[in-house]
Amino acid sequence: MSIYYSINMESSFGLIGKKCGMTSLFLDDGSVIPCTAVYIDRHYIVNVKTVAKDGYNAVILGTNAKRAKLVNKPQRKNLETLNLPALSNLKEFRLPNNLDMSTFVLGSEIEIDFKHLNGSFVDVRSRSKGKGFAGVVKRYGFGGQHASHGESLSERSHGSTGQRQDPGKVFKNKKMAGHMGDENVCIQNLSVLKVLPDERMLLISGSISGHSGSDVILTSSIKMSMFGNLANGEFIFNWFKLSSFKA
């Protein structure tokens, strides 16, 4: 019997990837599509949270094995008890509270079936590049003031920001110059154009925020595919399948 549930903000299982850079993909009709290469490393189950113990269901996945000295000691010792390598990137994924969590075994490796990813839509979360202090022209695309006589140093200024005596203040979230970038960004409905299983690489349409080598989180597109199922001990979503837990 299959259990169907909606993939919403409470339950969004996904994968941890690493942005490798951008390239172009040529289609059969000759069109060229810019795409981002994302590397999917091996995933291990580091911790399992349940409703009875923690109040909600969740799985903490670990990836990106490094030298032991590059991982802090408490985390390294915890991974050693599970016979896992020194994983530097851990991420918690919430799951439905009515899900049987006995399917997930601590210390096991998740084998990813890449063929279910091809042609699917994903939401990608990452951290954008930091641009430092930026003016409103660069930060928000303002047109600036008139480049004519009398403007002097105010050509790229945002102009008036205040009100009259009533309300007598500047409203919150007013667009002004300030720190730009270095914030969490989610880009929705990106298509997986091509899958390279041997290289564990995905080619995703368009650009993804962040520098090359930055971490990204891939989840099933919340707007394009809303349902998944759990059947025969295999955790299956519309765009990827997690199966064959290796102890």
Secondary structure, DSSP 8 states (H G I E B T S, - for coil): --EEEE--TT---EEEEEEEEEEEEE-TTS-EEEEEEEEE--EEEEEEE-HHHHSSEEEEEEEEE--GGGS-HHHHHHHHHTT---EEEEEEEEE-TTS-GGG--TT-EEEEEGGGTTT-EEEEEEE--EEEEE-HHHHH----S--STT-GGGTT-------BTTB-S--TT---SEEEE-SEEEEEEEEEEEEETTTTEEEEES--SS-TT-EEEEEE-TTT--EEEEETTEEE-SS-EEEEEE-
